[in-house]
Amino acid sequence: MIAVAIDGPAGAGKSTLARRLAKHKGFIYVDTGALYRAIGLKMIRNGVGCDDLSAVENLLANTELDIRFIDGEQVVMLDNENVNGLIRTPEVSMMASDCSALPVVRAFLLDMQRNLAKRNSVVMDGRDIGTVVLPDAKVKIFLTASAVARAERRYKELTEKGMKVDFDEVLKDIEQRDYNDSHRAIAPLKQADDAALVDTTELDLEESFELLLKTVNTLAEE
């Protein structure tokens, strides 16, 4: 089994590129951020805040979260509901960032992520895959781009889905998530010492994928 761990900040294109890489390599793609988003969605639905740990623990105890692979695509099932189309809003993104700082949430999801990597060759992306979840992964990538470039991509993605969003607000959310993710006490976002840096600020999607694929192949052969 081979594990490819891809970390990086919000909006860096991890999900899009990791999904394509997994398909190209014949591996299973695991979007760990989607798991945190699912928890964030449930917290919003139930009016639970990150400051109420008792309520969070109770919510997790009554949460059924599963990943299914349908035609090679990851489908996140929250309490038997497919929530893939509900977890990409700015509100859910921010809640996911906040709740991911809670040790109880991270512990809830850690075993699920590791077990997937034990059973399959995976491409797994998130914030702490190479540093915490899969520290022994053979291939580690830190995928990034400037905050403005990431905000432009996220703005385009949301508007193409018909959502009414303000670019300045999208950029503000990106910068706030960067700060939150890199300053949290538990498993902060950072580049693993043995991870290769892939910066896509000046690259389009195709160029980004070619650079990522080249880097992964080189590391896998070492």
N, CA, C and O of each residue as an XYZ file, in Angstrom:
888
protein
N       0.833     -1.190      0.000
C       0.000      0.000      0.000
C       0.879      1.256      0.000
O       1.898      1.319      0.688
N       0.472      2.224     -0.765
C       1.194      3.494     -0.812
C       0.263      4.614     -0.355
O      -0.884      4.693     -0.794
N       0.762      5.478      0.527
C      -0.027      6.611      0.993
C       0.607      7.904      0.491
O       1.800      8.145      0.678
N      -0.215      8.726     -0.148
C       0.212     10.055     -0.579
C      -0.504     11.055      0.318
O      -1.729     11.163      0.273
N       0.247     11.782      1.127
C      -0.319     12.757      2.065
C      -0.156     14.150      1.487
O       0.962     14.592      1.223
N      -1.279     14.847      1.290
C      -1.240     16.201      0.738
C      -1.853     17.170      1.740
O      -3.039     17.086      2.058
N      -1.035     18.085      2.230
C      -1.503     19.118      3.153
C      -1.417     20.483      2.490
O      -0.724     20.661      1.488
N      -2.126     21.436      3.061
C      -2.068     22.789      2.537
C      -3.237     23.614      3.023
O      -4.188     23.074      3.588
N      -3.179     24.927      2.809
C      -4.215     25.827      3.288
C      -5.507     25.741      2.494
O      -5.560     25.107      1.440
N      -6.541     26.380      3.006
C      -7.856     26.390      2.363
C      -7.769     27.001      0.967
O      -7.102     28.015      0.763
N      -8.445     26.377      0.016
C      -8.525     26.927     -1.333
C      -7.303     26.705     -2.196
O      -7.184     27.310     -3.262
N      -6.385     25.844     -1.757
C      -5.162     25.610     -2.536
C      -5.389     24.644     -3.695
O      -4.496     24.427     -4.514
N      -6.580     24.070     -3.761
C      -6.874     23.130     -4.838
C      -6.569     21.698     -4.469
O      -6.488     20.826     -5.335
N      -6.399     21.454     -3.171
C      -6.041     20.101     -2.725
C      -7.061     19.065     -3.184
O      -6.693     18.037     -3.753
N      -8.328     19.330     -2.941
C      -9.363     18.345     -3.262
C      -9.400     18.031     -4.750
O      -9.412     16.867     -5.149
N      -9.420     19.081     -5.566
C      -9.486     18.897     -7.018
C      -8.281     18.129     -7.544
O      -8.428     17.182     -8.317
N      -7.095     18.539     -7.124
C      -5.873     17.909     -7.616
C      -5.663     16.520     -7.030
O      -5.217     15.610     -7.728
N      -5.985     16.355     -5.746
C      -5.814     15.049     -5.112
C      -6.769     14.028     -5.714
O      -6.400     12.873     -5.927
N      -7.988     14.456     -5.986
C      -8.977     13.549     -6.597
C      -8.482     13.091     -7.980
O      -8.568     11.912     -8.324
N      -7.973     14.027     -8.747
C      -7.483     13.696    -10.086
C      -6.244     12.809    -10.007
O      -6.085     11.885    -10.805
N      -5.374     13.090     -9.049
C      -4.165     12.282     -8.866
C      -4.530     10.843     -8.506
O      -3.954      9.895     -9.042
N      -5.490     10.689     -7.597
C      -5.913      9.355     -7.181
C      -6.464      8.563     -8.368
O      -6.158      7.383     -8.534
N      -7.266      9.214     -9.174
C      -7.844      8.548    -10.343
C      -6.742      8.144    -11.317
O      -6.770      7.046    -11.874
N      -5.784      9.024    -11.517
C      -4.671      8.766    -12.432
C      -3.826      7.573    -11.952
O      -3.388      6.750    -12.755
N      -3.607      7.496    -10.638
C      -2.759      6.457    -10.066
C      -3.529      5.181     -9.729
O      -2.918      4.152     -9.442
N      -4.855      5.236     -9.762
C      -5.653      4.077     -9.395
C      -5.751      3.885     -7.891
O      -5.983      2.777     -7.409
N      -5.568      4.995     -7.141
C      -5.665      4.956     -5.690
C      -7.048      5.447     -5.254
O      -7.812      5.974     -6.061
N      -7.356      5.267     -3.972
C      -8.587      5.809     -3.414
C      -8.313      7.222     -2.900
O      -7.303      7.468     -2.240
N      -9.204      8.124     -3.205
C      -9.072      9.507     -2.746
C      -9.854      9.707     -1.454
O     -11.025      9.338     -1.363
N      -9.198     10.294     -0.458
C      -9.853     10.575      0.820
C      -9.734     12.069      1.122
O      -8.650     12.571      1.418
N     -10.858     12.764      1.044
C     -10.929     14.198      1.344
C     -11.258     14.341      2.824
O     -12.429     14.344      3.205
N     -10.223     14.458      3.663
C     -10.464     14.520      5.107
C     -11.175     15.810      5.509
O     -11.913     15.844      6.494
N     -10.946     16.863      4.740
C     -11.620     18.124      5.050
C     -13.127     17.986      4.988
O     -13.850     18.655      5.726
N     -13.606     17.107      4.095
C     -15.042     16.895      3.960
C     -15.621     16.281      5.231
O     -16.784     16.511      5.564
N     -14.806     15.500      5.939
C     -15.273     14.905      7.189
C     -15.479     15.986      8.247
O     -16.477     15.983      8.967
N     -14.522     16.909      8.330
C     -14.658     18.017      9.287
C     -15.819     18.928      8.897
O     -16.523     19.458      9.756
N     -16.005     19.101      7.600
C     -17.126     19.912      7.123
C     -18.455     19.272      7.511
O     -19.405     19.965      7.877
N     -18.513     17.946      7.427
C     -19.746     17.246      7.797
C     -20.062     17.467      9.276
O     -21.212     17.702      9.645
N     -19.029     17.388     10.117
C     -19.232     17.656     11.546
C     -19.662     19.106     11.744
O     -20.555     19.396     12.541
N     -19.013     20.017     11.007
C     -19.382     21.434     11.101
C     -20.824     21.665     10.693
O     -21.535     22.447     11.325
N     -21.261     20.985      9.633
C     -22.647     21.108      9.175
C     -23.614     20.652     10.256
O     -24.626     21.307     10.505
N     -23.306     19.535     10.895
C     -24.207     19.038     11.933
C     -24.243     19.979     13.132
O     -25.289     20.165     13.754
N     -23.093     20.570     13.453
C     -23.057     21.512     14.566
C     -23.927     22.729     14.276
O     -24.643     23.211     15.153
N     -23.862     23.219     13.050
C     -24.680     24.358     12.651
C     -26.160     23.988     12.717
O     -26.978     24.743     13.241
N     -26.481     22.843     12.190
C     -27.881     22.389     12.178
C     -28.444     22.262     13.592
O     -29.631     22.496     13.822
N     -27.574     21.888     14.540
C     -28.030     21.657     15.905
C     -27.753     22.827     16.845
O     -28.005     22.743     18.047
N     -27.231     23.919     16.286
C     -26.975     25.095     17.102
C     -25.906     24.874     18.160
O     -25.957     25.476     19.233
N     -24.944     24.018     17.864
C     -23.874     23.708     18.814
C     -22.629     24.511     18.456
O     -22.188     24.500     17.307
N     -22.066     25.202     19.434
C     -20.859     25.986     19.216
C     -19.629     25.267     19.729
O     -19.730     24.373     20.568
N     -18.465     25.656     19.225
C     -17.221     25.000     19.622
C     -16.854     25.264     21.081
O     -16.034     24.548     21.655
N     -17.455     26.283     21.675
C     -17.144     26.624     23.062
C     -17.914     25.766     24.067
O     -17.647     25.826     25.267
N     -18.851     24.981     23.588
C     -19.645     24.118     24.459
C     -19.194     22.669     24.262
O     -19.813     21.913     23.513
N     -18.108     22.291     24.943
C     -17.509     20.978     24.729
C     -18.447     19.836     25.097
O     -18.440     18.790     24.447
N     -19.241     20.028     26.122
C     -20.186     18.988     26.522
C     -21.185     18.708     25.401
O     -21.507     17.557     25.107
N     -21.669     19.791     24.780
C     -22.624     19.644     23.684
C     -21.961     19.006     22.466
O     -22.580     18.205     21.766
N     -20.702     19.361     22.214
C     -19.967     18.779     21.090
C     -19.782     17.279     21.308
O     -19.996     16.484     20.392
N     -19.387     16.897     22.516
C     -19.190     15.477     22.827
C     -20.495     14.698     22.674
O     -20.504     13.579     22.162
N     -21.585     15.297     23.119
C     -22.886     14.649     23.001
C     -23.285     14.496     21.530
O     -23.826     13.469     21.121
N     -23.002     15.547     20.743
C     -23.317     15.500     19.314
C     -22.526     14.402     18.618
O     -23.082     13.656     17.812
N     -21.223     14.294     18.921
C     -20.386     13.267     18.298
C     -20.841     11.862     18.688
O     -20.798     10.936     17.877
N     -21.278     11.717     19.937
C     -21.734     10.413     20.418
C     -22.986      9.954     19.678
O     -23.313      8.767     19.650
N     -23.670     10.911     19.086
C     -24.902     10.598     18.365
C     -24.768     10.881     16.871
O     -25.743     11.196     16.188
N     -23.549     10.760     16.390
C     -23.270     11.021     14.973
C     -22.787      9.752     14.284
O     -21.899      9.061     14.781
N     -23.374      9.461     13.153
C     -22.926      8.343     12.319
C     -22.318      8.940     11.056
O     -23.023      9.511     10.223
N     -21.017      8.803     10.928
C     -20.300      9.380      9.793
C     -19.595      8.267      9.037
O     -18.922      7.425      9.633
N     -19.753      8.270      7.736
C     -19.182      7.201      6.927
C     -18.730      7.757      5.584
O     -19.255      8.758      5.097
N     -17.752      7.092      5.002
C     -17.285      7.422      3.651
C     -17.602      6.239      2.751
O     -17.257      5.098      3.059
N     -18.248      6.518      1.659
C     -18.519      5.481      0.675
C     -17.887      5.898     -0.645
O     -17.761      7.087     -0.938
N     -17.502      4.929     -1.420
C     -16.904      5.210     -2.717
C     -17.818      4.686     -3.807
O     -18.003      3.478     -3.958
N     -18.383      5.607     -4.561
C     -19.316      5.273     -5.628
C     -18.707      5.688     -6.959
O     -18.490      6.876     -7.202
N     -18.431      4.716     -7.819
C     -17.764      4.982     -9.099
C     -16.448      5.718     -8.888
O     -16.077      6.593     -9.671
N     -15.744      5.348     -7.810
C     -14.443      5.939     -7.524
C     -14.487      7.285     -6.839
O     -13.439      7.850     -6.526
N     -15.681      7.815     -6.596
C     -15.823      9.119     -5.962
C     -16.202      8.967     -4.493
O     -16.999      8.102     -4.132
N     -15.624      9.813     -3.659
C     -15.940      9.789     -2.241
C     -17.297     10.447     -1.980
O     -17.558     11.561     -2.434
N     -18.139      9.753     -1.254
C     -19.430     10.300     -0.840
C     -19.459     10.304      0.683
O     -19.274      9.264      1.316
N     -19.691     11.472      1.267
C     -19.739     11.588      2.720
C     -21.177     11.414      3.186
O     -22.077     12.153      2.787
N     -21.366     10.422      4.038
C     -22.688     10.125      4.573
C     -22.749     10.565      6.037
O     -22.035     10.029      6.884
N     -23.588     11.522      6.318
C     -23.781     12.011      7.676
C     -25.153     11.564      8.155
O     -26.180     12.026      7.658
N     -25.159     10.657      9.128
C     -26.421     10.109      9.633
C     -27.279      9.596      8.473
O     -28.475      9.873      8.382
N     -26.615      8.833      7.586
C     -27.266      8.199      6.427
C     -27.761      9.190      5.364
O     -28.586      8.834      4.522
N     -27.263     10.424      5.401
C     -27.615     11.438      4.395
C     -26.372     11.812      3.593
O     -25.329     12.110      4.173
N     -26.472     11.801      2.280
C     -25.386     12.243      1.417
C     -25.290     13.768      1.521
O     -26.185     14.482      1.068
N     -24.200     14.263      2.119
C     -24.078     15.708      2.347
C     -23.018     16.353      1.456
O     -22.608     17.487      1.706
N     -22.571     15.645      0.421
C     -21.549     16.202     -0.475
C     -21.913     17.587     -0.998
O     -21.046     18.452     -1.118
N     -23.189     17.802     -1.310
C     -23.605     19.073     -1.895
C     -23.930     20.154     -0.884
O     -24.374     21.239     -1.260
N     -23.712     19.871      0.407
C     -24.114     20.824      1.450
C     -22.955     21.370      2.278
O     -23.161     22.220      3.144
N     -21.750     20.895      2.022
C     -20.655     21.196      2.943
C     -19.594     22.142      2.381
O     -18.499     22.240      2.936
N     -19.907     22.840      1.287
C     -18.908     23.720      0.683
C     -19.225     25.206      0.837
O     -18.593     26.035      0.183
N     -20.177     25.557      1.676
C     -20.526     26.967      1.859
C     -19.516     27.637      2.790
O     -18.879     26.954      3.593
N     -19.356     28.965      2.699
C     -18.437     29.676      3.606
C     -18.769     29.446      5.081
O     -17.861     29.330      5.904
N     -20.043     29.381      5.419
C     -20.445     29.171      6.813
C     -19.964     27.818      7.324
O     -19.418     27.720      8.423
N     -20.167     26.791      6.535
C     -19.721     25.457      6.933
C     -18.193     25.396      6.958
O     -17.613     24.747      7.829
N     -17.544     26.062      6.015
C     -16.077     26.092      5.976
C     -15.507     26.659      7.269
O     -14.561     26.109      7.833
N     -16.087     27.763      7.738
C     -15.584     28.401      8.942
C     -15.838     27.528     10.168
O     -14.978     27.415     11.041
N     -17.011     26.916     10.233
C     -17.312     26.037     11.363
C     -16.382     24.830     11.360
O     -15.940     24.378     12.416
N     -16.086     24.305     10.161
C     -15.176     23.168     10.052
C     -13.792     23.551     10.562
O     -13.141     22.766     11.253
N     -13.344     24.752     10.223
C     -12.047     25.236     10.680
C     -12.030     25.361     12.196
O     -11.057     24.982     12.847
N     -13.106     25.892     12.751
C     -13.186     26.078     14.212
C     -13.242     24.736     14.947
O     -12.521     24.525     15.923
N     -14.100     23.838     14.472
C     -14.276     22.569     15.192
C     -13.071     21.656     15.029
O     -12.840     20.783     15.866
N     -12.297     21.846     13.957
C     -11.122     20.993     13.742
C     -10.032     21.260     14.768
O      -9.087     20.481     14.893
N     -10.159     22.363     15.505
C      -9.180     22.679     16.550
C      -9.484     21.934     17.847
O      -8.678     21.944     18.777
N     -10.642     21.291     17.906
C     -11.048     20.592     19.129
C     -10.470     19.171     19.149
O     -10.707     18.408     18.213
N      -9.720     18.799     20.189
C      -9.141     17.461     20.284
C     -10.184     16.355     20.176
O      -9.919     15.310     19.583
N     -11.366     16.574     20.743
C     -12.399     15.529     20.723
C     -12.872     15.257     19.305
O     -13.197     14.118     18.970
N     -12.915     16.291     18.464
C     -13.321     16.116     17.070
C     -12.228     15.401     16.285
O     -12.510     14.506     15.488
N     -10.988     15.799     16.514
C      -9.873     15.194     15.792
C      -9.746     13.715     16.154
O      -9.489     12.880     15.287
N      -9.926     13.396     17.433
C      -9.840     12.000     17.863
C     -10.964     11.180     17.242
O     -10.765     10.019     16.884
N     -12.133     11.778     17.114
C     -13.293     11.099     16.535
C     -13.010     10.651     15.100
O     -13.478      9.599     14.665
N     -12.237     11.463     14.372
C     -12.001     11.191     12.953
C     -10.673     10.493     12.656
O     -10.492      9.950     11.566
N      -9.745     10.503     13.614
C      -8.395     10.007     13.349
C      -8.362      8.533     12.944
O      -7.756      8.185     11.931
N      -8.998      7.678     13.716
C      -8.965      6.246     13.416
C      -9.585      5.934     12.055
O      -9.090      5.074     11.327
N     -10.669      6.636     11.713
C     -11.311      6.428     10.425
C     -10.329      6.689      9.285
O     -10.259      5.924      8.323
N      -9.581      7.770      9.406
C      -8.629      8.142      8.368
C      -7.486      7.131      8.273
O      -7.119      6.717      7.174
N      -6.931      6.739      9.396
C      -5.801      5.803      9.393
C      -6.201      4.427      8.882
O      -5.435      3.778      8.169
N      -7.384      3.988      9.241
C      -7.842      2.667      8.790
C      -8.015      2.619      7.277
O      -7.742      1.594      6.652
N      -8.464      3.717      6.689
C      -8.596      3.765      5.238
C      -7.239      3.591      4.565
O      -7.131      2.921      3.538
N      -6.199      4.201      5.149
C      -4.857      4.122      4.578
C      -4.239      2.744      4.787
O      -3.392      2.321      4.000
N      -4.652      2.046      5.832
C      -4.132      0.699      6.070
C      -4.690     -0.299      5.057
O      -4.013     -1.248      4.661
N      -5.929     -0.068      4.649
C      -6.612     -1.027      3.781
C      -6.432     -0.747      2.290
O      -6.671     -1.620      1.456
N      -6.009      0.480      1.961
C      -5.961      0.882      0.546
C      -4.751      1.757      0.259
O      -4.200      2.388      1.161
N      -4.340      1.791     -1.012
C      -3.403      2.824     -1.450
C      -4.242      4.086     -1.604
O      -5.239      4.094     -2.326
N      -3.832      5.147     -0.924
C      -4.677      6.330     -0.871
C      -3.932      7.610     -1.238
O      -2.713      7.712     -1.106
N      -4.711      8.575     -1.700
C      -4.281      9.962     -1.760
C      -5.181     10.659     -0.757
O      -6.394     10.741     -0.954
N      -4.590     11.161      0.319
C      -5.365     11.768      1.391
C      -4.940     13.217      1.565
O      -3.753     13.512      1.703
N      -5.916     14.120      1.558
C      -5.569     15.529      1.715
C      -6.250     16.130      2.938
O      -7.304     15.669      3.377
N      -5.617     17.173      3.476
C      -6.147     17.827      4.660
C      -5.199     18.897      5.162
O      -4.535     19.571      4.374
N      -5.137     19.052      6.490
C      -4.275     20.060      7.098
C      -3.094     19.439      7.851
O      -2.044     20.066      7.996
N      -3.275     18.202      8.329
C      -2.233     17.580      9.163
C      -2.007     16.126      8.785
O      -1.677     15.305      9.641
N      -2.181     15.803      7.513
C      -2.052     14.403      7.096
C      -0.597     13.940      7.228
O      -0.333     12.882      7.799
N       0.329     14.716      6.711
C       1.734     14.325      6.765
C       2.375     14.498      8.125
O       3.392     13.868      8.414
N       1.797     15.343      8.967
C       2.384     15.604     10.280
C       1.780     14.758     11.393
O       2.473     14.393     12.343
N       0.468     14.437     11.281
C      -0.214     13.741     12.382
C      -0.909     12.453     11.949
O      -0.680     11.391     12.528
N      -1.754     12.556     10.933
C      -2.581     11.405     10.553
C      -1.741     10.278      9.962
O      -1.847      9.130     10.393
N      -0.906     10.602      8.975
C      -0.063      9.588      8.322
C       1.401     10.050      8.322
O       1.970     10.313      7.263
N       2.004     10.146      9.507
C       3.379     10.660      9.578
C       4.406      9.792      8.867
O       5.499     10.262      8.550
N       4.067      8.515      8.610
C       5.002      7.605      7.941
C       4.704      7.439      6.452
O       5.250      6.546      5.804
N       3.842      8.294      5.913
C       3.503      8.216      4.493
C       4.767      8.331      3.640
O       5.649      9.140      3.930
N       4.844      7.527      2.602
C       6.030      7.548      1.733
C       6.133      8.853      0.959
O       7.229      9.369      0.736
N       4.978      9.387      0.549
C       4.963     10.606     -0.261
C       4.202     11.711      0.482
O       3.021     11.559      0.795
N       4.887     12.815      0.757
C       4.254     13.939      1.445
C       4.400     15.207      0.605
O       5.487     15.543      0.133
N       3.275     15.901      0.432
C       3.238     17.118     -0.369
C       2.627     18.242      0.461
O       1.645     18.027      1.171
N       3.206     19.439      0.375
C       2.555     20.629      0.940
C       2.167     21.507     -0.244
O       3.014     22.137     -0.877
N       0.868     21.532     -0.526
C       0.331     22.230     -1.689
C      -0.191     23.589     -1.273
O      -1.029     23.680     -0.376
N       0.290     24.649     -1.910
C      -0.127     25.976     -1.491
C      -0.213     26.940     -2.673
O       0.160     26.606     -3.797
N      -0.715     28.140     -2.390
C      -0.796     29.240     -3.347
C      -1.051     30.489     -2.513
O      -1.404     30.388     -1.338
N      -0.875     31.667     -3.111
C      -1.093     32.900     -2.358
C      -2.555     33.004     -1.934
O      -3.432     32.395     -2.546
N      -2.808     33.775     -0.891
C      -4.175     33.944     -0.380
C      -5.091     34.539     -1.451
O      -6.238     34.117     -1.594
N      -4.586     35.513     -2.200
C      -5.400     36.159     -3.241
C      -5.743     35.153     -4.341
O      -6.887     35.093     -4.793
N      -4.767     34.373     -4.768
C      -5.013     33.375     -5.814
C      -6.041     32.349     -5.338
O      -6.908     31.934     -6.109
N      -5.949     31.947     -4.098
C      -6.893     30.966     -3.559
C      -8.293     31.557     -3.428
O      -9.288     30.873     -3.668
N      -8.363     32.830     -3.045
C      -9.668     33.490     -2.933
C     -10.321     33.630     -4.301
O     -11.532     33.451     -4.430
N      -9.533     33.948     -5.321
C     -10.070     34.073     -6.674
C     -10.649     32.744     -7.151
O     -11.707     32.711     -7.778
N      -9.950     31.650     -6.852
C     -10.429     30.331     -7.264
C     -11.719     29.966     -6.526
O     -12.661     29.452     -7.129
N     -11.754     30.236     -5.219
C     -12.933     29.898     -4.431
C     -14.128     30.757     -4.854
O     -15.254     30.264     -4.923
N     -13.886     32.034     -5.135
C     -14.947     32.940     -5.588
C     -15.557     32.441     -6.896
O     -16.777     32.426     -7.058
N     -14.692     32.032     -7.826
C     -15.161     31.523     -9.107
C     -15.966     30.246     -8.913
O     -17.005     30.060     -9.548
N     -15.492     29.368     -8.040
C     -16.162     28.099     -7.772
C     -17.570     28.330     -7.223
O     -18.524     27.683     -7.655
N     -17.694     29.248     -6.277
C     -18.978     29.507     -5.642
C     -19.959     30.209     -6.584
O     -21.145     29.881     -6.610
N     -19.454     31.180     -7.360
C     -20.342     31.907     -8.277
C     -20.826     30.995     -9.404
O     -21.950     31.135     -9.885
N     -19.974     30.066     -9.819
C     -20.382     29.129    -10.871
C     -21.468     28.187    -10.381
O     -22.202     27.599    -11.175
N     -21.563     28.049     -9.064
C     -22.626     27.229     -8.475
C     -23.890     28.053     -8.234
O     -24.877     27.555     -7.692
N     -23.842     29.332     -8.649
C     -25.010     30.190     -8.501
C     -25.115     30.894     -7.166
O     -26.130     31.525     -6.873
N     -24.075     30.794     -6.352
C     -24.105     31.441     -5.040
C     -23.711     32.912     -5.164
O     -22.824     33.265     -5.941
N     -24.382     33.761     -4.392
C     -24.055     35.183     -4.369
C     -23.046     35.428     -3.253
O     -23.374     35.355     -2.069
N     -21.821     35.719     -3.653
C     -20.753     35.933     -2.677
C     -19.966     37.186     -3.035
O     -19.928     37.604     -4.192
N     -19.339     37.778     -2.024
C     -18.523     38.969     -2.195
C     -17.052     38.566     -2.145
O     -16.629     37.870     -1.222
N     -16.264     39.005     -3.143
C     -14.868     38.581     -3.205
C     -14.097     38.959     -1.947
O     -13.326     38.155     -1.424
N     -14.301     40.176     -1.460
C     -13.572     40.613     -0.267
C     -13.887     39.731      0.936
O     -13.022     39.464      1.771
N     -15.136     39.283      1.013
C     -15.520     38.398      2.110
C     -14.881     37.025      1.950
O     -14.467     36.404      2.929
N     -14.804     36.555      0.704
C     -14.159     35.262      0.448
C     -12.687     35.328      0.838
O     -12.162     34.408      1.465
N     -12.020     36.426      0.462
C     -10.615     36.604      0.807
C     -10.437     36.692      2.322
O      -9.505     36.117      2.885
N     -11.333     37.409      2.963
C     -11.278     37.542      4.426
C     -11.423     36.183      5.090
O     -10.712     35.874      6.046
N     -12.352     35.367      4.580
C     -12.554     34.026      5.128
C     -11.298     33.163      4.937
O     -10.904     32.420      5.836
N     -10.681     33.270      3.761
C      -9.465     32.505      3.476
C      -8.362     32.884      4.457
O      -7.703     32.017      5.031
N      -8.170     34.185      4.643
C      -7.110     34.662      5.534
C      -7.394     34.276      6.983
O      -6.474     33.952      7.734
N      -8.667     34.311      7.375
C      -9.022     33.934      8.741
C      -8.789     32.444      8.964
O      -8.300     32.034     10.017
N      -9.142     31.640      7.968
C      -8.920     30.193      8.082
C      -7.430     29.882      8.125
O      -7.001     28.996      8.864
N      -6.639     30.605      7.338
C      -5.185     30.416      7.374
C      -4.666     30.645      8.790
O      -3.877     29.859      9.313
N      -5.123     31.735      9.397
C      -4.674     32.080     10.746
C      -5.134     31.016     11.745
O      -4.350     30.534     12.563
N      -6.420     30.660     11.663
C      -6.964     29.666     12.593
C      -6.244     28.324     12.475
O      -5.868     27.712     13.474
N      -6.061     27.880     11.221
C      -5.474     26.560     10.993
C      -4.010     26.485     11.419
O      -3.551     25.452     11.905
N      -3.279     27.587     11.233
C      -1.853     27.567     11.544
C      -1.549     27.919     13.003
O      -0.431     27.703     13.471
N      -2.538     28.458     13.723
C      -2.295     28.862     15.113
C      -3.014     27.993     16.142
O      -2.881     28.227     17.343
N      -3.773     26.993     15.690
C      -4.467     26.163     16.670
C      -3.450     25.329     17.463
O      -2.372     24.994     16.971
N      -3.826     25.011     18.692
C      -2.915     24.297     19.588
C      -2.731     22.844     19.181
O      -1.653     22.276     19.358
N      -3.784     22.241     18.635
C      -3.735     20.837     18.266
C      -3.534     20.683     16.761
O      -4.330     21.185     15.967
N      -2.466     19.987     16.375
C      -2.192     19.680     14.966
C      -2.335     20.882     14.044
O      -3.146     20.850     13.118
N      -1.569     21.938     14.274
C      -1.672     23.118     13.410
C      -1.209     22.829     11.986
O      -0.414     21.921     11.746
N      -1.725     23.622     11.046
C      -1.305     23.492      9.654
C       0.145     23.918      9.526
O       0.505     25.044      9.871
N       0.973     23.014      9.031
C       2.373     23.343      8.764
C       2.941     22.310      7.809
O       2.424     21.199      7.692
N       3.993     22.686      7.140
C       4.634     21.768      6.210
C       5.486     20.772      6.986
O       6.326     21.164      7.796
N       5.270     19.489      6.739
C       6.097     18.461      7.380
C       7.545     18.632      6.926
O       7.806     19.059      5.801
N       8.466     18.300      7.799
C       9.884     18.482      7.484
C      10.301     17.737      6.219
O      11.183     18.189      5.489
N       9.665     16.597      5.965
C      10.044     15.784      4.806
C       9.033     15.895      3.661
O       8.990     15.033      2.783
N       8.222     16.958      3.671
C       7.240     17.163      2.602
C       7.806     18.066      1.508
O       8.550     19.004      1.792
N       7.450     17.778      0.267
C       7.863     18.613     -0.865
C       6.871     19.757     -1.035
O       5.661     19.543     -0.952
N       7.363     20.954     -1.268
C       6.514     22.125     -1.459
C       6.098     22.237     -2.924
O       6.939     22.215     -3.823
N       4.781     22.358     -3.155
C       4.249     22.563     -4.499
C       3.414     23.839     -4.462
O       2.326     23.854     -3.885
N       3.918     24.908     -5.077
C       3.246     26.207     -5.079
C       2.603     26.433     -6.444
O       3.285     26.444     -7.468
N       1.266     26.615     -6.446
C       0.531     26.727     -7.713
C       0.024     28.146     -7.991
O      -0.842     28.336     -8.845
N       0.558     29.141     -7.276
C       0.073     30.517     -7.410
C       0.015     30.969     -8.861
O      -0.974     31.568     -9.284
N       1.056     30.691     -9.620
C       1.164     31.177    -10.995
C       0.739     30.138    -12.030
O       0.928     30.340    -13.230
N       0.166     29.029    -11.570
C      -0.150     27.941    -12.483
C      -1.648     27.762    -12.665
O      -2.430     28.020    -11.750
N      -2.046     27.317    -13.857
C      -3.454     26.974    -14.053
C      -3.649     25.535    -13.585
O      -2.705     24.894    -13.123
N      -4.859     25.036    -13.704
C      -5.181     23.714    -13.179
C      -4.330     22.617    -13.805
O      -3.808     21.751    -13.104
N      -4.191     22.657    -15.141
C      -3.433     21.617    -15.828
C      -1.962     21.656    -15.436
O      -1.348     20.614    -15.204
N      -1.405     22.845    -15.363
C       0.002     22.988    -14.971
C       0.212     22.537    -13.528
O       1.232     21.933    -13.198
N      -0.762     22.836    -12.676
C      -0.677     22.436    -11.268
C      -0.664     20.923    -11.148
O       0.112     20.358    -10.378
N      -1.533     20.267    -11.920
C      -1.593     18.813    -11.852
C      -0.304     18.183    -12.358
O       0.196     17.228    -11.763
N       0.231     18.705    -13.441
C       1.462     18.148    -13.996
C       2.613     18.273    -12.995
O       3.423     17.357    -12.859
N       2.683     19.414    -12.293
C       3.733     19.608    -11.295
C       3.538     18.648    -10.119
O       4.497     18.056     -9.624
N       2.285     18.502     -9.680
C       1.996     17.597     -8.573
C       2.338     16.160     -8.941
O       2.984     15.457     -8.164
N       1.908     15.720    -10.120
C       2.168     14.350    -10.571
C       3.669     14.084    -10.685
O       4.148     13.029    -10.268
N       4.394     15.022    -11.239
C       5.836     14.868    -11.385
C       6.505     14.739    -10.012
O       7.397     13.913     -9.818
N       6.056     15.573     -9.064
C       6.637     15.558     -7.720
C       6.323     14.250     -7.012
O       7.201     13.670     -6.373
N       5.100     13.780     -7.113
C       4.697     12.528     -6.476
C       5.471     11.351     -7.050
O       5.956     10.504     -6.300
N       5.591     11.289     -8.354
C       6.316     10.188     -8.999
C       7.783     10.167     -8.582
O       8.362      9.103     -8.362
N       8.367     11.336     -8.477
C       9.775     11.432     -8.072
C       9.965     10.932     -6.653
O      10.896     10.176     -6.376
N       9.079     11.353     -5.743
C       9.183     10.934     -4.346
C       8.911      9.444     -4.183
O       9.555      8.779     -3.373
N       7.960      8.921     -4.949
C       7.599      7.509     -4.839
C       8.734      6.593     -5.276
O       8.828      5.450     -4.829
N       9.599      7.104     -6.155
C      10.702      6.303     -6.676
C      11.934      6.344     -5.776
O      12.849      5.535     -5.930
N      11.952      7.285     -4.841
C      13.139      7.435     -3.979
C      13.239      6.298     -2.959
O      14.173      6.268     -2.158
